[in-house]
Amino acid sequence: MLSAARAQRLKPLLDAFATPGDWAGRIVADPIEYPRRYRDPRDVEVVGLLATALAYGRASFFKPKIHDLLEQMGASPSAFVSALTVPKAKVMLKGFVYRFNVPSDLGVLLMGMGQALQRFGSLERAFVSTRGESVQPSLGSFTATIREAAPLRELVRALGPTRGLSHLLPSAAAGAAKRLNLYLRWMVRGPDAMDVGVWKQLSPADLLIPVDTHVGRISQWLGLTTQKTISWAMAEEITASLRQLDPDDPVRYDFALCHYGMSGACPSTPVKVNCKACALRAECRIGRRVL
């Protein structure tokens, strides 16, 4: 947690830092571009979960995979997954491989979403219906609902065994569950320059920041966390610090912090000229040390 004095100094810096500028150029480097293409909330939430599930590794590797899948899903991805059968999934996913994931993994995700839509009417209602007392068990219940809704045995017989299903749809019990928290950020916040805001039954105040190496590193340097490794505890501590700056919407700072690291402006090895130009330097222990 930040001291009151430090929070008071950091808030105007981070508020200005997180003000949308030329973010359109950054969105094309972010998987958020995919759900932002759709207008129907059901399409948005389906595409959002597909995009965040595959958003690991380099964007230049996973984005073509997402693009190819969406091309096959047509104008309404929610209608597509709702009508998807095992034989159709076999044809669609033939030869699909992305790092840990194979056709049956994607079959579970796609058909699980379709079955959840048929049962609950939306993925939002599927999440709310199994919501726990906090974000972590809620996300675990949500991904379990998707996995259990899919005809796993039939998919395995048709497409082969799963390989990276627990990575594609994690339980949120280990690590920081970055991609799942990112999905919630997309669905719950906004709509604004970043997020789509199609889920109306949850509050941005309850979200946790999606922590990756960039957000974790910059948060350590700004004193938002004392945690040394990326974990759920780190996500909770960073979010608690950000709630001191904005209790109603603590994760609104995420996009700016993440892309600041992704862009190379704030690399893991500090660059003096970058630190000198950084708007956060006054409150960054590394930036002050470098200069």
VENNORMO-V109663 format. One record per pair of residues at least 12 apart in sequence whose C-alpha atoms are under 6 Angstrom apart, sorted by the first residue. I is the first residue (numbers start at 1). GAP is how many residues later the second one is. If there is no record, write none. Layout:
i,gap
I,GAP
I,GAP
This chain:
i,gap
1,240
2,239
11,234
18,235
18,238
35,12
35,13
41,157
42,36
43,34
43,35
52,127
53,115
81,29
81,30
81,33
82,32
90,69
100,64
101,63
104,51
104,55
104,58
105,57
105,60
108,42
111,39
112,34
112,35
112,37
112,38
113,33
115,34
127,15
140,31
140,32
143,26
175,56
175,57
176,55
176,56
178,32
178,33
181,29
182,28
187,12
189,15
204,45
205,43
205,44
208,31
209,26
209,30
209,42
211,24
214,44
214,47
215,42
215,43
221,63
221,64
222,61
222,62
224,14
224,17
225,12
225,13
275,12
